[in-house]
């Protein structure tokens, strides 16, 4: 075949493939629009504008790739003097596949971004309804920093906090927001939040330098609401003295000192000692983890399994999971491994479902071995025997002191202690946990705080 005939064939083939590619894109685009129309008939114009921008970007990319592809094929032929049409067609098909993959990626990205925009609109409606409905109230309880990530223990804290506020302050409106709401809706929130509203920061284990993003969000909230009464719900505190974290702690300290009315709740004694040593001027109180405010409603039959719930992150200092598993199996027990963390985001409205399922799993075991704080707490709530190791910040050890009178829950320090403690607690019946009296000082403080704001 002559060179001019070959190039004509190449161009015809390219045009055919290009047409197929545009048809493929049109189908994908139509599916995207159908999805949007089915999801919501009242989406903002910004989302449609976003789609049109994506469309234009895609066509520009396709045209550029078509031209580049033609040039590269021509150069390839000139250099190699290849007249095998199959090789040329394969190169064209490879170029088309690259563009198809790109379109798939961009369309998928569009779905993700559109879903995010839709959620923002629905979240805004949720916020707006709350503030419209309770606009006449002098004070409202606003909990910030509730989780949407996959740590079920943090979701248990949020459920416990909601139970706490609804039991002790049933006449005050209550709402919970994740951190991102401060960024997305700040202009709206600063108009709606009153100086007399009680700002609560979600409890957990992020106070200090272990989890920098959470700590930065907390500092930002203190700066934004410095004129409001603020309570940081029970936290663990850890800092490493690293020079890189010096600015993080200085910003936190400055934000705390600028607050008119701030109290920091700490959930275990070691953290309290660290915090008071680092920030002696800040008001503090020792309060149990808020997950203890969850009532045990689980009723399930126990299996023979030993449930292993062990960390895999930077807080881990216990023996490796496989070593513990081998040791337990060697004693003749069957094991099941679990985690209090899932690899997916948990929407706020789904927290109770995930926590309930996890409590059921713990309740069905004859023994739990864990180095997770909420592995320990879930065992206590469900009356399940538990052997616990400490973690890096010492918070497991600290929480254990709230429930150390329960004979079926043991805290150990070494690998060799597993054997003797399994024989002591495996399959035994635990006892009910009720720490509500330990929250009385927090209730009293909040009652006074709210009374002062109403005056």
N, C-alpha and C positions, 0 to 999 in steps of 0.2 A: 504493500500500500504506500502511495506517495505521501510526502510530508503534508501537503496541503489537504489531502483527503483525510489523513489521520487527525489533523487539527480540527477539521470540520466535524468529524465524528466526536472528537473530545468535547467541542462546544455544544453539540446537540445533546450529548450525554449529560454534560454539566447543567444545561438548561432544564433537562428532565428531572435531574436530581434536585436542583434548586426549587423547581415547582413543587415536587413532593415535600421538600422541607418546609416551604411556606404553607402548604396545606396542613402539614403536621402541626405547625405553630398555630394556625387558625383553629384547628380542632382543640388544641390545648387552651387557647384563649377563650373559646366559647364555653368550654367546661368550667373555666375559672369564673366567667360571668354568670353562668347558671348557678354555680355554687354560691356566689354572693347574693343573687336574687332569692335563692331559696333560704338563705340564712337570715336576711334582714332586708326589709323593703325601705328602711329609713336610714341607710348609711349616709355618712356625710359626703359632700362633694370632694373632700380631700382624698378619700379612698379611690374614687373613680379617676381623679387626676393622677394619683400614684400609678394606677394600672396603665393609663395612657402613656405615662413616662416610661414605664417598663416596656410597653409595646414599641415605642420609638427607639429605645435603646437596643432592643432585640433586632429590629430591622436594620439598624445601622451596623450592628455587629455582623449580621448575615451578609449584607452587601460587601462589607470589608473582607470577610472570609472568602466569599465567592471570587473576588478579584485576586486575592492572595493565592487562592487555590489554582486559578487559571495560570497565573504567572509561574507558580512552583511546578505545575505539570509541564508547562512549555519548556522551562529550564531543564527539568528532569529529562525530557525527550531529547533536547539538544545535546545534553552532556552524555547521556548514555546511549543515544541512538537506538533506543528500544522501540520495537514496532509491535510488541505484544499487547493487544488491546485489553486483555484480561488484567495485566499489571496496571494499566492506566485506569481502567474502571475500578480496580481495587483501591487505588489511591483516591479516586473521587469518592468512593463509598466511605473510605476512612475519614475523609474531610467532612462528609455528611454526618457520619456518626458523631464526630466531635461536636458538630453544631447541634445535633439532636440532644446529646448529653448536656450541652450548655443550656438549651431551651428547657429541658427537664429541670435542670438546677434552678434556672431563673423563675420558672413557673412555680416550683416548689417553694422558693424563697418568697414569691408573691403571696402564696397561700398563707405562709407563716406570718408575713407582715400584715396582711389583711386581717387574719385572725387576731393578731395583737391589737390592731386598730379597733376592731369590733369589741374586744374585751375592754379596751379603754372607755369606749362609749357606754357600755353596760355598767362598768365600775363607776363612772361618773354619775350615772343615774342613781346607783346605790347610795353614793355619798349625798347627792342632792336631796333625795327623799328623806334621808335621816335628818339633815339640818333643817329642811322645810317642816318636817313633822314636829320637831322638838325645838323650834326656834324660840318659844316663849319660856323655856326653862332657864333658870339662872345658871345652873351648873349641869354639865353632862360629863360622862366618863368616856374618854377617848383613849383607847389602847393602841399604841403604835408599835410597829416592828413585828407583827404576827407573821409566822412563816408561811411560805408557799413552796418551799423546797421539800425534799423527801425525808427529812429527819422526823420520824414519828414521835420521838420524845419531845421535841419542841412543840409539836401540835398538841401533845398531852398537856403541856404547860398552859397553852392557850385555852384549852377546854377547862382546866382547873381554875384559871383566872376568871373566865366567864361565870363559872359556878360560884366563885367567891363573891364577885360583884353583885350578881343577881340575888344571892342569899342575903348579903349584908347591906346592900343598897338597892332594894327592889324598886324604889320609886324614882331612881335616877336613870335617864336614858343611857344606854351603853352601846358603843360601836367599836369595831376593831379594824385597823388598817394595816396593810403591809408597808414596808419602808418606801416602796416605789411611789406610793400615793403622794408622798411629800414632794417628789420631783414632778410628777405628772400634773398635779392639781393644786400646787402651792398657791397660785394667785386666787383660786377660789377658796381654799381652806383659810387663808389669812384673813379673808373677809367674814368667814362664818364662825371661826373658833373664837369664843369669848375669853377674856382674861380670867373669868371665874370658872371656866371648864377645867376639870381635872385631867391632866395629861399623864398617862401611865405608859411606861416603857416595858415591853414584853420581857419576861424573865428568861433565864437560860444560862449559857456558859460562855458568852462572848465578851464579857467585861475584861478589858485589858488588851494584851498584845497577841493572843493566840489567833483570833479571828479578826483581822484588821478591818475588813469592809464593814462588818457589823458594828465595830467600835466607832468607825467614822460616821456611820449613819446615826448612832446614838449621840455623838458629839454635835452633829448638825441639828438634831431635834432639840437638844438643850439650848442651842444658840437661837433657834427659831421661836421657842416658847418660853424664854427666860422669865417672862412676867407671869406665867401661869404657875399654879401649884403643880409640881412634878414628883411622881413617885416612880423610881426604878424598881420593878418587881424583882423577886429573889433571884440573884445572880451568883455565879462563881467569878472570882477575880484572880487573874494570873498575869504577871508581867515578867519579862526575862532580863530587863536591864540592858538590852541590846541598844547600841548607840543609834541604830536605824529607827528604833521605836521611841526615841526620846521625844521627838516632835509630836508623835501621836498622843503620848501621855500628857505633854504640856498643853496641847490644844484641849484635851479632855478636862484637865484641871482648870484651865481658864474658863471654859464653858460652864463648869459646875459652880465656880465662884461667882459668876455673873447671874446665876439664877436667884430669884427672890425667895423661893420656897421649894427646896429640893430635899428629898430623902432617898437614900440608896439602901435597898434591902439586899442582904447577903444571905445565902442559903447554907453556908457551913463556916465553922469557926476559923479554919486556916485562911480562907479567903477574907474573912472579916479582919483578921489580924493583919494580913498584907495590905488591905485597903486602908485601914485606920493608920497604919504606919506610913503609907504613901500619901494619904490625904486626910490628915488629922482634923481639919476644920469642917469636914463634910458630915452632916447628920446621917447616921446609919442605924440599922436594926437587924437583928438576926432572926430570919423567918425561914421556915421549911420551903423546899421546892413546891411550886404551885400544883404540880401533878398529883400531889397527895390529896388535893381537894376533889379528885375524881372518885365517885362512888363505885364500888365493885358490883356490877350488875350481871357479871358473867356466871353462867351455870353450865358447866361442861364436865364430861367424864375425863378423868386423868388416864393418860397412856403410861407405858413403861419407859418412855424416852427420857433421856437427859438432854435438855435443850442447851446448846452452846450459842451464846450471843456475845461475840467478841469483836473488838474494834479492829480497824485496818488503817487508821489514819495517824496523824502526828501526835495524838494524845496517848497512843498505846505504849505501855511499858510492861504488860503482862507477857507470859510465855506465848509462843506462837500457837495459833489455833490447831494446827495439825498435831503438835506435840500433846496438847491437852486432849484432843480427840483420841489419839492412840492410847494415852494413859487410861482414859475412861473405858474404852473398848477392852483393854487388857484386864480390867476388873470385872468384865462380863456384862456391861450395860450397853444398851443400844443408844445411839445418839441421833440427834437431829440438829442441824445448824440453821440459825436464823439471824436476822439483824433488825435493829430498830431504825434502819435507814433503807429507803427504797430508791431505785434509780429513775425517779420520775418526780415531777412537781405534783404537789397535793393542793388542789384548790381549797380555799378557806372553808367553803361549805361542805367539803368532804372529810374534814379532819376527824370528826367523831367516828365515821365509818372505819377509817384506817386504824384509829386507836383501839376501837372496840375489837376489831379483828386481831390485832396484835395482843391485846389482853386475853382473848380467847385462846390464842396459841400458847401463851405463857401458862394459863390456867390448866391447860391439858397436859402439861409436863409433870413428871414426878420430881424433877430437880432442874434448876437453871444454874449454869456456870457462866458468869459474865464479868466484863470489865467496863460495861457501859452503865452510866449513872441511872438511866431510865430502864435498863435491864433489871437493875436492883429494885427500883421503885415499882415496876410492873409486877415483879415477883411478890413484893410486899402487899400490893393492892389486891392481888389474886390469891393470897395465902399460899403461895408456891414456895417450897424450900429453895434456898439460893446460896451458892458459894460465889463470893465476889472478890475480884482483884481490884487494886487501885489503878488510877490512870495518872497521866503526867502532872496534872494540876492538883491532884489530891482530893478532887471533889467527891469521888466515890467513897473514900474514907470519911469525908466530912458528912455526907448524907447518911452514911451508915449509923452515925451516932444518934440520929433521930429515931432509929428503929432497932437499936442494939439490944433491946430487951426481948426481941422476938427470937426464941431459941432455934428456929429453923432457918435463920439467916446468918451466915458466917462470912466474915471478912478475913482473907488469908493473904500472906505475903510471898509465899514460896510455892514452887511447883509440887514439892513433896507433901505439902499439907492437903492436897486434893484427896488422897486416898482415905485418910482418917476422917475427914469431914463428910465425904460421901456416905460412908457407913453410918454416920450419926444422924444425917438429915434426910436422906433419900426416902421419898414417899410419905414423909410425916406430914401431919396436918398443921398448917400455920395458924396464926391468930389475926383477928381483924385489926386494921390500923386506923386509928382516929387521932389525927394531930390538930384538929380544929381549934383546940384551946391555945395552941402555939401561934395561931394567927390573930389572937385577941388584941395584942399590942398594935398590930397593923390596922385593925378595924378602928380601934380607939384613935389612932393618929389620923386616919383619913376622915373620921367624923369631925374631929376638931378642925382639920384643914378645910373641909368643906363649909363648916359653920363660920369660920373666919372669912371665907370668901363671900358668903352670902350677906354678912353684916354690912 
